[in-house]
Amino acid sequence: YHASRYAVTGQVGQQRGNSHAGIVPYDVFRCADGWFVIACANDPTWQRLREALDLPDEPAWRTNTDRVTHREAVSDAVQSVLTTWTTAEADARMQQARVPAGAVLTPDQALNHPAVEHIVVEHGHFGEVRLPGPVLKTATTRSEHRAPPELDGDREGVLAEIGATREEIEEWERGGAFG
């Protein structure tokens, strides 16, 4: 959206970390034990979020336009509640309120999340390696996976694929192209 905003209006947005320039609250907030993301993209979601956080129904915050105008006050109000909750508490309450949100995960937490499907490949040097699988699956997503080749392990296939002649390969070898 930054590029679109610039292309359409000529405005260069200010740096604001993870917050959204035109939607409030749409940011990362600190909980008692970690970070939590809230993506409150419209007014009905705001009402559900406000109720889940037990925030007052401030007339100046009822529309997104008004919340953008009062960004700091809205964010401070959201933050003041989330600081007292754990990320698990915040997650449970946001799920119940149907507010798009979630904890910011560390790499180990993200890779061990139940939504992540893993693939196992056999590697010549490391043995069996468990890797995160494809995030999205389409008709062209591979059903079988293999480890990357060892150094220089697929040179012949790559050179054949690009149509390199024997003369070119010998010239490249003399020039030190292959290490």
Protein Blocks (a to p, Z undefined) as FASTA:
>chain_A
ZZmmmmmnopacddehjacfkbccddddddfkbccddddfbfklmmmmmmmnopacdfkl
mpmklmmmmmmmmmmmmmmmmmmpcfklmmmmmmmnopacdddddfklmmmpfklccddd
ddfklopadddddfbdcfklcfbdcddddehklmmmmmmmnopafklmmmmmmnopnZZ
